[in-house]
Amino acid sequence: MSVLGWSGGAPRAGGDDEGSRVFGYALAAAFVLEVGLVALAALWPQSVPRTVRPSSIAVQMVTLPRPVPPRPKPRPRPMVPPPVAHKMPPKPIVTKAPVHEVVPPPVKPKLIRKTLPVVPPHRPQPVARPHKAVPVKPRKPAPAPSPSPQLIASLMSRYVGLVRPMIQGHLRVPAMLKAMGLSGHSTIEFRLSPGGRLLWAKVLVPSRIRAVNGAALAAVERGHYPPFLKRMPKRDTTFEITVHISGDGS
């Protein structure tokens, strides 16, 4: 066996020990290198050949439609010649002689007149109707003559003469006027209905003392008045009255 070109043989005679020792180291190193190369060659992966699969081809059967047979071409119709009109000879005109029929005249029927008795027309007899009683409307009494202005003024003054003592009877003198001995008068205007009901009242001509005005107005408002007199106008009427108030009892 030769390693690195070295051929084996007997050692030379007369060589020194140091040269043989170097040669042994070299031989051992060459052996180790050769073992390593063999092991590397054994462990190196080998290329695996690829298996090529055959490709499959899919075949699909398709049913094609049946071809449509071509339509037969229409045959041309034979031309028929128009019929020839044969002229007929005209028929001879035969004229007949008119026949006159004799019509007998109509026979008029005889009218037989019948005489009917004459009846006079019936005239209805008048029927006596009862006379309706005509209602007699009662006459309204003539309106009474309106009173004269002089009479109205007289009646008004009489009514005021009845009302004045009623107002004075409801008069209350304030304590202030009594204490100071004051007196005064106030004119009150008020309106009454025909039945004597007070509609409203107010101070027409006031006094300088307010207590006099308040006492006079309160006396008119507290009063109860009689109905209007018989011939007085039956409508709401306004009156004026002067109320005198004295604190000293006069």
Stockholm file with secondary structure:
# STOCKHOLM 1.0

chainA/1-250         MSVLGWSGGAPRAGGDDEGSRVFGYALAAAFVLEVGLVALAALWPQSVPRTVRPSSIAVQMVTLPRPVPPRPKPRPRPMVPPPVAHKMPPKPIVTKAPVHEVVPPPVKPKLIRKTLPVVPPHRPQPVARPHKAVPVKPRKPAPAPSPSPQLIASLMSRYVGLVRPMIQGHLRVPAMLKAMGLSGHSTIEFRLSPGGRLLWAKVLVPSRIRAVNGAALAAVERGHYPPFLKRMPKRDTTFEITVHISGDGS
#=GR chainA/1-250 SS CCBTTBCCCCCCTTCCHHHHHHHHHHHHHHHHHHHHHHHHHHHSCCCCCCCCCCCCCCCCCCCCCCCCCCCCCCCCCCCCCCCCCCCCCCCCCCCCCCCCCCCCCCCCCCCCCCCCCCCCCCCCCCCCCCCCCCCCCCCCCCCCCCCCHHHHHHHHHHHHHHHHHHHHHTCCCCHHHHHHTCEEEEEEEEEECTTCCEEEEEEEECCSSHHHHHHHHHHHHTCCCCCCCTTSCSSCEEEEEEEEEETTCC
#=GC SS_cons         CCBTTBCCCCCCTTCCHHHHHHHHHHHHHHHHHHHHHHHHHHHSCCCCCCCCCCCCCCCCCCCCCCCCCCCCCCCCCCCCCCCCCCCCCCCCCCCCCCCCCCCCCCCCCCCCCCCCCCCCCCCCCCCCCCCCCCCCCCCCCCCCCCCCHHHHHHHHHHHHHHHHHHHHHTCCCCHHHHHHTCEEEEEEEEEECTTCCEEEEEEEECCSSHHHHHHHHHHHHTCCCCCCCTTSCSSCEEEEEEEEEETTCC
//
